[in-house]
Amino acid sequence: MTGKAKWEAPSDIPRFSGVLSTAGGVVFSGQLTGEFEAFDADTGKKLWQFQTGSGIEGQPITWQQDGVQYVAVNSGYGGVYSLFSGDERLAKVPPGGSL
């Protein structure tokens, strides 16, 4: 409530993925190189990472069913920066297209 950043997760490549924070204190976001990441909302410590196989530009979502919370994100390389920037760090990221 102070308007000041509590923590940051630096990235060499711009993050175009949305950010999702949960009531359980976990923040999710993705990278254009395909890493889907979970951070502790209080400290910013990375809790988990999964390589999705393609770049993440979409918004993570969460839902609960039968008492279990799930999280998902679209993985699929594309968009203006990805296609036209000429960023060599993204040259080997496959186009993908998965959830």
N, C-alpha and C positions, 0 to 999 in steps of 0.2 A: 503494500500500500504506500510505499515511499516514492515510487516512480523510478527507483534505481534498479539496475540489473542485479539479480541475486547471484548468478553465475553464467558462464558462457561455455559453449562447446565449439572451439575453433575448428575451422575446416579450410583447407587450401583451395577447395573448389566451392563455388556458391551452393548453398542449400536451397533447393526449390521445393522440397517436401514441406508439407504443413507440419505443425507441431501439435501433439495431443497430450494433455496432462490429465491424469486420472485422480479420482478421489483417494486412491491408495498410495499416492505420492510417487508415481512413476510418470516420467515424461518420455514420449516416443517421437522419433524423427528419423528421416532417411537421408542418404547421400546419393548424389548422381552416379557414384561408382557402385551402388547397389547395397551398401550396408544399411540395414534397418537396426536402429540403436535404441536402447532404453537407458534412461538416466534417473538417478535419485533426484526428486524434485527439490529437496532441501539443500543438498551438497553439490549436485551436478556430476557426481561420480558415475561413470559408465558402469551399468549393471549387467548389460547383455548386448550382444551384437550378432546379427545373422546376415550372411551374404545371400541376397535374393537372386542373383544371377543377372540383373540388369539395373539400370538407374531408377531411382525413386524420385518422382516428381509430384505424386499425389498426396492426399490427406489420409493419415492413419485414422482408423475408426475402431471403436470398441463396443461390445455388447455383452450382455450376460444371459446365459441360458442354463436352467437347472442348477443354479448356484455357482456356475463356473463363468469367469470373465474371459473373453476372447479379444484378441486384437488382430487387425488385418491391415494390409496396405497394398496398393497396386504397384507392381514393378514392371516398368517398360520404358526404355530409353526413347526420348523424343523431345519435342519442344524447340523453341527458337535457339536458346543458348546451346543446347546439346547438338543440334544439327548444323548450326552456322558459325559457332564461335571459333572452330579450328583448334580447340583445346586438346593438345596431344595427350593429356592425362586421361581423356575419355575415349581415345582411339580404339581401345580393346574392349570396351563395354559393349556386350551384345544387345540387340534391340529388345529382346524379351517380350513380355506381355503375359503377366501372371498375377495372381492374387495371393 
